[in-house]
Amino acid sequence: MSDSPEPIPQAEPEPLFRVTEAARAAGVAPSTLRLWETQGLVSPARRASGQRLYSAADVARLQRVAFLRREAGLNPAAIRATLESEGTTPAAEAITNEPLGAALRQIRQARGERLDDVALAMGISASALSTLERTGAGVSFKVLADLAQYYGTTVSRLSGQDEPGGAVVRAGAARIWPMPVEGVRVEVLAEGRRQMDCHRFILSPGATSQGGYDHEGEEFITVLEGRFRITLDTDEMHELGPGDSIYFESRRPHAWANAADGQTVLIWVNTPPSF
């Protein structure tokens, strides 16, 4: 028997994003990212060829910069000071979900559909869909919901929430479901086959669905902390604070955003489990 030590497993490399992918995640033009770099707001890595590469933490920072510029109206100096006072953005860990991307790729390939054709049907670029399938990141909350509906499934099912689970979810022990949209953290409050999707949403400053989406069923939302803005049918807007709640039919297109300077926490229930 050999006494030689077993090799130490190597960690998976962190996904890196090209300038177009990072810009899409931040909701700005690629030229804006280059401007922000000259202003000292972000420092991406570079290949020998000069190509910029952004980490998950970089993308989280970019989204925070976009929020501070758009919503708070801060200039570059004030944004730098705010970022320095805040430290590292805590939501960076939730930007990738490789199992979700792999599941979407397997469904597409099983249906015999080309990447370009699905991207065209979703109204996004083929590169955006390729990024999603590769890293589980790079699209909006709306696109993810629309894509699941296009494939005849749900986002919850893609995340494995219909697998057997216990009846009780203890405080602090909820399974975390990484979303491909930065700043959105989802905790699963009910596991296994059930008649409701039950989630706790924790939204970082600037988090948004980036458009309206719809599906079958009904929804209930109650705000525990922060401010939550939801728009139904493109023209019916409600801003909710702690203790406020809303109930609506899921077939009504709904878009939402964190309307607070800090995080917003929600309990969000869909029935039947169609999200």
Secondary structure, DSSP 8 states (H G I E B T S, - for coil): ----------------B-HHHHHHHHTS-HHHHHHHHHTTS---EE-TT--EEB-HHHHHHHHHHHHHHHTS---HHHHHHHHHHH-S-GGGGGS--HHHHHHHHHHHHHTT--HHHHHHHHTS-HHHHHHHHHHS-SS-HHHHHHHHHHTTS-HHHHTTTTS---S---TT--EEEE-SSTTEEEEE-S-SS-S-EEEEEEE-TT-B-SS-B--SSEEEEEEEES-EEEEETTTEEEEE-TT-EEEEETTS-EEEEE-SSS-EEEEEEEESS--
